[in-house]
Amino acid sequence: MNSKVLNNYGSFDVTFKKGKGATLTDIYGKKYIDFLAGIAVNCLGHNYGPLVRTIKKQAKKQIHICNYFTSDVGIQYANELLAQTQFDGVYFGNSGAEANEAAIKLARKYGYETGGKNKKTIVTLQKSFHGRTLATLTATGQDVFHPECFAPYAEGFKTIVANDYASLENAFDENTCALMMECVQGEGGVIPLDKEWAKKACELAHKNGAIVIADEVQTGIGRTGSFLASKLLDLDVDVVTLAKGIAGGVPMGACLYRGKANVFKAGDHQSTFGGNPLACSAALLVLNTVNNEQFLANVKFKGEYIRNQIAKWNLPCVKEIRGVGLMIGVEVNVNPVEVEKKCLSKGLLFSTAGSNTLRLVPPLNINWNEIDKGLSILHEVLSSY
């Protein structure tokens, strides 16, 4: 189907018209198993009844109001989210990039107030990904996202190597205002942080008077089998950013802060659409669905099942299987984009990450029949190498 939409995404020639659960249907009636979920956004799948009804109900009441005022559902969601995560306050935006942009500005203000104009360096990790704005691009520790055409980039960022203790030796000093890291490096190849290394990094950052920001845009909202992956790693963080699955497909982002990171004042950072009633109502339904011990246990179990099944195949093209919960990376020694295209033609969706990894992030409530159908297609394609 021809489109005048700018193809900044390198989109495939497939157009979808509807979905149910983890199954999508294109305009020709062909069905696909969805192991992508809008890149971890559709955390409750497609056409999830309770979410659809919640959105319809809220749309009849109120979709948007100016942030000079508050909405009843916005206040309710903020209170319940903060109670669940044990943070003090939250800023709402529309995306992960916005959430991380807010965290960067918060960190810079914190540094200025505690150490003066020179305390502005933010330490991030190689192979990280934090967004597509100029500041979040600079924070991203991958040169491929730093083409010369977008220069000059924002100043004040430094990258270190994840899970490498030697890189911590000179990582922080008196001019460091923050450490910013993903608990699992999604775009970098689905690389989990080592728990003890991450705890040591947080300890050293705090020792040097910096705050710690956990970018949980992709790992948050139950994706790893814990509501927050930073909690799973037992990390002492001051700021957490959320987006993707936060509202089940409705655009939303959040920047949560606590303790000494509570530095934002009126006018410091704003967003016209941030935290609108429609998004907050959807996010509240997601929170109350995902924030459940049995639900999260199922996420862990399904993730282990998928990883174990792929391991049992013992295929020569599979180098390593990584991941936590339903955030899974399959590193291959063949062209991952070619594998992606072949699977797409047979009715399975996923994306690639890093230079050689298949990224599987299905809906958190994907059923067993859909899991096995998707794995069957993946096995067929990988077995051909």
Residue pairs with C-beta under 8 A, 6 or more apart in sequence:
1 13
1 15
1 27
12 341
12 344
14 26
14 32
14 344
15 26
15 27
16 24
16 25
16 26
16 27
16 32
17 25
17 26
17 27
18 24
18 25
18 46
18 47
19 25
19 34
19 42
19 45
19 46
19 47
20 45
20 46
20 47
21 45
21 46
21 47
21 48
21 363
21 365
21 366
21 367
21 370
22 33
22 34
22 35
22 37
22 45
22 46
22 362
22 363
22 366
22 367
22 370
22 374
23 31
23 32
23 33
23 34
23 46
23 370
24 31
24 32
24 34
24 46
24 349
25 31
25 32
26 32
30 347
31 347
32 344
32 347
32 348
32 349
33 347
33 348
33 349
33 370
33 373
33 374
33 377
34 42
34 45
34 46
34 349
34 362
34 363
34 370
35 348
35 349
35 350
35 360
35 361
35 362
35 374
35 378
36 349
36 350
36 351
36 360
36 361
36 362
37 43
37 45
37 245
37 361
37 362
37 363
38 244
38 249
39 218
39 244
39 351
39 361
40 186
40 218
40 223
40 244
40 245
40 327
40 361
41 244
41 245
41 248
41 249
42 245
42 248
42 249
42 363
43 221
43 222
43 223
43 244
43 245
43 248
43 286
43 290
43 363
43 364
43 365
44 51
44 248
44 286
44 289
44 363
44 364
44 365
45 363
45 365
45 366
46 363
48 248
48 365
50 285
50 289
51 248
51 249
51 282
51 285
51 286
54 281
54 282
54 284
54 285
55 250
55 278
55 281
55 282
57 281
58 73
58 277
58 278
58 281
58 282
59 278
61 277
62 71
62 277
62 278
63 276
63 277
63 278
64 273
64 276
64 277
64 278
65 71
65 276
65 277
67 270
67 271
67 272
67 274
67 275
71 276
71 277
71 280
73 277
73 280
73 281
73 284
74 92
74 275
74 276
74 277
74 280
76 280
76 284
77 280
77 281
77 283
77 284
77 287
78 90
78 92
78 275
78 280
80 284
80 287
80 288
81 90
81 254
81 256
81 283
81 287
82 88
82 89
82 90
82 256
84 227
84 287
84 291
85 227
85 228
85 240
85 256
86 258
87 240
87 256
87 257
87 258
88 257
88 258
88 259
88 262
89 256
89 257
89 258
89 262
89 264
90 254
90 255
90 256
90 257
91 99
91 102
91 254
91 255
91 257
91 264
91 269
91 274
92 252
92 253
92 254
92 271
92 274
92 275
92 279
92 280
93 99
93 101
93 102
93 243
93 252
93 253
93 254
93 255
93 271
93 274
93 275
94 251
94 252
94 253
94 271
94 273
94 274
94 279
95 131
95 243
95 251
95 252
95 253
96 130
96 131
96 215
96 217
96 218
96 241
96 242
96 243
96 244
96 253
97 130
97 131
97 132
97 133
97 136
97 253
98 131
98 133
98 243
98 253
98 271
98 274
99 217
99 241
99 242
99 243
99 253
99 254
99 255
100 130
100 131
100 136
100 139
100 180
100 215
100 217
100 241
100 255
101 131
101 133
101 135
101 136
102 241
102 255
102 269
103 178
103 180
103 213
103 215
103 239
103 241
103 255
104 122
104 135
104 136
104 139
104 178
104 180
105 268
105 269
106 239
106 255
106 257
106 261
106 263
106 264
106 269
107 122
107 177
107 178
107 180
107 211
107 213
107 239
107 261
108 120
108 122
108 156
108 177
109 263
109 264
109 268
110 177
110 178
110 211
110 260
110 261
110 263
111 119
111 120
111 121
111 176
111 177
111 178
111 210
112 119
112 120
112 177
113 263
114 177
114 209
114 260
115 174
115 175
115 177
115 209
118 175
119 174
119 175
119 176
119 177
119 209
120 155
120 156
120 175
120 177
121 156
121 157
121 158
121 173
121 175
121 176
121 177
122 139
122 156
122 157
122 158
122 176
122 177
122 178
122 179
122 180
123 157
123 158
123 159
123 160
123 171
123 172
123 176
123 178
123 179
123 180
123 205
123 210
124 130
124 139
124 140
124 141
124 157
124 158
124 159
124 160
124 179
124 180
124 181
125 141
125 159
125 160
125 161
125 162
125 181
125 182
125 185
126 141
126 142
126 159
126 160
126 161
126 162
126 188
127 141
127 142
127 162
127 185
127 188
127 189
127 191
127 354
128 139
128 140
128 141
128 142
128 159
128 162
128 180
128 181
128 182
128 185
128 187
128 188
128 215
129 140
129 142
129 145
129 182
129 185
129 186
129 187
129 188
130 136
130 137
130 139
130 140
130 180
130 182
130 215
130 217
131 137
131 139
131 140
131 217
134 150
134 153
134 154
135 154
137 145
137 146
137 150
137 153
138 146
138 153
138 154
138 157
139 157
139 180
140 146
141 159
141 188
142 187
142 188
146 153
158 171
160 167
160 168
160 171
161 167
162 181
162 185
162 191
162 193
162 197
163 191
163 193
163 194
163 197
164 197
165 197
165 200
168 197
168 200
168 201
168 204
171 179
171 201
171 204
171 205
172 179
172 204
172 205
172 207
172 208
172 210
173 208
174 208
174 209
176 205
176 208
176 209
176 210
177 210
177 211
178 205
178 210
178 211
178 212
178 213
178 239
179 201
179 202
179 205
179 210
179 211
179 212
179 213
180 212
180 213
180 215
181 193
181 198
181 201
181 212
181 213
181 214
181 215
182 188
182 193
182 214
182 215
182 216
182 217
182 218
182 219
183 192
183 193
183 198
183 214
183 216
183 219
183 224
183 229
183 230
183 232
183 233
183 235
184 190
184 191
184 192
184 193
184 218
184 219
184 224
184 229
184 323
184 324
184 327
185 191
185 192
185 193
186 218
186 219
186 327
186 353
186 359
186 361
187 353
187 354
188 353
188 354
189 322
189 329
189 331
189 353
189 354
189 355
189 356
189 357
190 322
190 323
190 327
190 328
190 329
190 353
190 354
190 357
190 359
191 322
191 329
191 354
192 322
192 323
192 324
193 233
195 233
195 234
198 233
198 235
199 233
199 234
199 235
199 236
202 212
202 235
202 236
202 237
203 236
205 211
205 212
206 212
206 236
211 238
211 239
211 260
211 261
212 235
212 236
212 237
212 238
212 239
213 237
213 238
213 239
213 240
213 241
214 228
214 229
214 230
214 235
214 237
214 239
214 240
214 241
215 241
216 228
216 229
216 230
216 240
216 241
216 242
217 241
217 242
217 243
217 244
217 253
218 244
218 327
218 361
219 228
219 229
219 324
219 327
220 227
220 228
220 229
220 240
220 242
220 244
220 245
220 246
221 227
221 242
221 244
221 245
221 246
221 286
221 287
221 290
222 245
222 290
222 291
222 295
222 296
222 299
222 325
222 364
223 229
223 244
223 245
223 299
223 325
223 326
223 327
223 361
223 364
224 232
224 299
224 324
224 325
224 326
224 327
225 232
225 296
225 297
225 299
225 300
225 303
225 324
225 325
225 326
226 232
226 296
226 325
227 290
227 291
227 296
228 240
229 324
230 237
230 240
232 324
238 257
238 258
238 259
238 260
238 261
239 255
239 256
239 257
239 258
239 261
240 255
240 256
241 253
241 254
241 255
241 256
242 253
242 254
242 255
242 256
243 252
243 253
243 254
245 286
245 290
245 364
246 252
246 253
246 254
246 283
246 286
247 279
247 280
247 282
247 283
247 286
248 282
248 283
248 285
248 286
249 282
250 278
250 279
250 282
250 283
251 273
251 279
252 275
252 279
252 280
252 282
252 283
253 274
257 264
273 279
289 295
290 296
290 364
295 364
295 365
298 365
299 325
299 326
299 364
300 325
302 326
302 366
302 371
303 323
303 324
303 325
303 326
303 327
303 328
305 371
306 326
306 328
306 360
306 371
306 375
307 321
307 323
307 328
309 375
310 318
310 321
310 330
310 375
310 378
311 321
313 379
313 382
313 383
315 382
315 383
315 385
316 333
316 385
317 332
317 333
317 334
317 382
317 385
318 330
318 331
318 332
318 382
319 331
319 332
319 333
319 356
320 329
320 330
320 331
321 328
321 329
321 330
321 331
322 328
322 329
322 330
322 331
322 357
323 329
323 360
326 360
326 361
326 362
326 364
326 366
327 361
328 359
328 360
328 361
329 353
329 354
329 357
329 358
329 359
329 360
330 357
330 358
330 360
331 354
331 356
331 357
331 358
332 339
332 356
332 357
332 358
332 382
332 385
333 356
334 385
336 352
336 355
336 356
336 357
336 358
337 352
339 358
339 381
339 382
340 350
340 351
340 352
340 358
342 381
342 384
343 349
343 350
343 377
343 378
343 381
346 377
346 380
346 381
347 377
348 374
348 377
348 378
348 381
350 358
350 359
350 360
350 361
351 358
351 359
351 361
352 358
352 359
353 359
358 378
362 370
362 371
362 374
